[in-house]
Amino acid sequence: MKLGALLQVIVVPYINEVQKIVFRLLAQSGMRIGECTALNWSDIDFEKCTISITKTFTFTDEGWVVGTPKNVASNRVVIIDENTLERLSSFRKKQEDYFTIVARKDTAHIFLSRNGKILHNASIYDMLKRITKNAGLPDINTHGLRHTHATLLFESKATAKEVQTRLGHSSIKTTLDTYTHVGEGISQKTVDTLMNYFAE
């Protein structure tokens, strides 16, 4: 099989699955992008429906590294919905199959490129821009998903303290100053459309 055909058969479907699950998880958890891309499979507790956030993937003077979170409050455990967990479990099997075929052994991290490297922020931004365009949605960035998650929490009557804890803010003032503009940002309809697109 020629290289181009191999890419179509193996690589493209894998990347499609990566982008579906990374954006679903960002939208459903409110995590920062670096927190999400730093996740290992060991951080997911499928029985308790939780994700442990203990690290972040950021650019430093030494290049891209997995390090400690933004602040102490960023170390947290968040509950995640069963549908997203089911999709994560399904993606894990697809990831294992893909890296077996391409002979890559290190699959501890969840969000890996086709070459087995942790996905960089820029790659994820490009993916989201392409997806929203294809879905006929307004331009959305990854922080917009976090902002909308917080806004929807407030609209569902979550307390400021609950939202602060889930987002990993060190100060409740940050939560209130940044995320209480209910009705701004991405609408629920847009979020639903985006989630439906990821489900295809």
C-alpha positions as CSV (number, residue, x, y, z in Angstrom):
1,M,0.0,0.0,0.0
2,K,1.3,3.5,-0.9
3,L,2.1,6.0,1.8
4,G,-0.8,8.3,0.9
5,A,-3.3,5.5,1.0
6,L,-1.8,4.3,4.4
7,L,-2.3,7.8,5.8
8,Q,-6.0,7.8,4.7
9,V,-6.7,4.3,6.2
10,I,-4.8,4.6,9.5
11,V,-3.7,8.2,10.4
12,V,-6.7,10.3,9.3
13,P,-9.3,8.2,11.3
14,Y,-7.1,8.3,14.4
15,I,-6.7,12.1,14.3
16,N,-10.4,12.5,13.7
17,E,-11.0,10.5,16.9
18,V,-8.4,12.5,18.8
19,Q,-10.0,15.8,18.0
20,K,-13.5,14.6,18.8
21,I,-12.6,13.5,22.3
22,V,-10.3,16.4,23.2
23,F,-12.9,19.0,22.4
24,R,-15.7,17.0,24.0
25,L,-13.6,16.7,27.2
26,L,-12.7,20.4,27.2
27,A,-16.4,21.4,26.8
28,Q,-17.7,19.0,29.4
29,S,-15.0,19.5,32.1
30,G,-14.0,23.2,31.9
31,M,-10.3,22.3,32.0
32,R,-7.6,24.5,30.8
33,I,-6.1,23.3,27.5
34,G,-2.7,22.5,29.1
35,E,-4.4,20.5,31.9
36,C,-6.3,18.5,29.3
37,T,-3.4,17.7,27.1
38,A,-1.2,16.7,30.1
39,L,-3.7,14.0,31.1
40,N,-2.6,10.4,31.4
41,W,-5.0,7.4,31.2
42,S,-4.1,6.8,34.9
43,D,-5.8,10.1,35.7
44,I,-9.2,8.8,34.6
45,D,-11.2,6.8,37.2
46,F,-13.8,5.1,35.1
47,E,-15.5,3.6,38.1
48,K,-15.9,6.8,40.1
49,C,-16.5,8.9,37.0
50,T,-13.7,11.4,37.9
51,I,-10.6,12.9,36.4
52,S,-7.6,13.9,38.5
53,I,-6.0,17.1,37.4
54,T,-2.4,17.3,38.7
55,K,-0.3,18.7,35.9
56,T,-0.2,20.9,32.8
57,F,1.5,20.9,29.5
58,T,3.1,24.3,28.8
59,F,5.9,26.0,26.9
60,T,8.9,27.1,28.9
61,D,12.5,28.1,28.2
62,E,13.3,24.4,27.9
63,G,10.5,23.9,25.3
64,W,7.2,22.0,25.9
65,V,7.1,20.3,29.2
66,V,4.6,18.6,31.5
67,G,4.8,20.4,34.9
68,T,2.9,21.5,37.9
69,P,-0.5,23.3,37.5
70,K,-1.0,27.1,37.6
71,N,-1.7,27.2,41.3
72,V,-2.4,24.9,44.3
73,A,-6.2,25.1,43.6
74,S,-5.6,23.8,40.1
75,N,-4.8,20.4,41.6
76,R,-8.3,18.9,41.8
77,V,-10.6,16.1,41.0
78,V,-13.6,16.7,38.7
79,I,-16.7,14.6,38.0
80,I,-17.3,13.8,34.4
81,D,-20.5,12.6,32.7
82,E,-20.8,8.9,31.8
83,N,-21.3,9.6,28.1
84,T,-17.9,11.3,27.9
85,L,-16.3,8.5,29.9
86,E,-17.8,5.9,27.5
87,R,-16.3,7.8,24.6
88,L,-12.9,8.0,26.3
89,S,-13.0,4.3,26.9
90,S,-13.8,3.7,23.2
91,F,-11.1,6.1,22.1
92,R,-8.5,4.3,24.3
93,K,-9.1,1.0,22.4
94,K,-8.8,2.9,19.1
95,Q,-5.6,4.6,20.3
96,E,-4.1,1.3,21.4
97,D,-4.9,-0.3,18.0
98,Y,-3.4,2.7,16.1
99,F,-0.1,2.7,18.1
100,T,0.2,-1.0,17.7
101,I,0.0,-0.7,13.9
102,V,2.6,2.2,13.8
103,A,4.8,0.5,16.4
104,R,4.7,3.2,19.1
105,K,4.9,2.0,22.7
106,D,4.4,5.0,24.9
107,T,0.6,5.5,25.2
108,A,0.4,6.7,28.8
109,H,-0.8,10.1,27.7
110,I,-4.3,10.4,26.3
111,F,-3.9,13.2,23.6
112,L,-1.1,12.2,21.3
113,S,-0.3,13.2,17.8
114,R,0.0,10.6,15.0
115,N,3.7,10.4,15.9
116,G,3.1,9.7,19.6
117,K,3.9,13.2,20.9
118,I,1.7,15.2,23.2
119,L,-0.5,17.5,21.2
120,H,0.6,21.2,21.3
121,N,-1.9,24.0,21.9
122,A,-1.4,25.4,18.4
123,S,-2.4,22.1,16.8
124,I,-5.5,21.9,18.9
125,Y,-6.4,25.5,18.1
126,D,-6.1,24.7,14.4
127,M,-8.3,21.6,14.8
128,L,-11.0,23.5,16.5
129,K,-11.0,26.3,13.9
130,R,-11.4,23.7,11.1
131,I,-14.1,21.8,13.0
132,T,-16.2,24.9,13.7
133,K,-15.9,26.0,10.1
134,N,-17.0,22.6,8.8
135,A,-19.9,22.5,11.3
136,G,-21.1,25.9,10.2
137,L,-20.4,27.4,13.7
138,P,-19.0,30.7,14.8
139,D,-15.3,30.9,15.5
140,I,-14.6,29.3,18.9
141,N,-11.4,29.0,20.8
142,T,-10.5,26.5,23.6
143,H,-10.9,29.1,26.3
144,G,-14.3,29.8,24.9
145,L,-15.2,26.2,25.8
146,R,-14.0,26.7,29.3
147,H,-15.9,30.0,29.6
148,T,-19.1,28.5,28.3
149,H,-18.8,25.5,30.7
150,A,-18.6,27.9,33.6
151,T,-21.5,30.0,32.4
152,L,-23.7,27.0,32.0
153,L,-22.8,25.9,35.5
154,F,-24.0,29.2,36.9
155,E,-27.1,29.0,34.8
156,S,-27.8,25.6,36.3
157,K,-27.6,27.2,39.8
158,A,-24.2,25.9,40.8
159,T,-22.7,28.0,43.6
160,A,-19.7,30.3,43.0
161,K,-17.7,28.1,45.3
162,E,-18.6,24.9,43.3
163,V,-17.6,26.6,40.0
164,Q,-14.4,27.9,41.5
165,T,-13.4,24.4,42.7
166,R,-14.3,22.8,39.4
167,L,-12.3,25.4,37.3
168,G,-9.3,25.3,39.7
169,H,-9.3,29.0,40.6
170,S,-7.2,30.1,43.6
171,S,-9.6,33.0,44.3
172,I,-13.4,33.0,44.1
173,K,-13.1,36.7,43.0
174,T,-11.5,35.4,39.7
175,T,-14.5,33.1,39.2
176,L,-17.0,35.9,39.8
177,D,-15.2,38.5,37.8
178,T,-14.5,36.3,34.8
179,Y,-17.4,33.9,34.5
180,T,-20.6,35.4,35.8
181,H,-21.6,37.2,32.6
182,V,-24.5,34.8,31.9
183,G,-25.7,34.9,28.4
184,E,-22.3,36.0,26.9
185,G,-20.0,33.8,24.8
186,I,-21.1,30.6,23.2
187,S,-24.8,29.7,23.4
188,Q,-26.2,26.4,24.6
189,K,-27.4,25.7,21.0
190,T,-23.9,26.1,19.7
191,V,-22.5,23.8,22.4
192,D,-25.1,21.2,21.5
193,T,-24.3,21.5,17.8
194,L,-20.6,21.1,18.6
195,M,-21.3,18.0,20.8
196,N,-23.4,16.5,18.0
197,Y,-20.7,17.1,15.5
198,F,-18.2,15.2,17.8
199,A,-20.7,12.3,18.1
200,E,-20.7,11.7,14.3
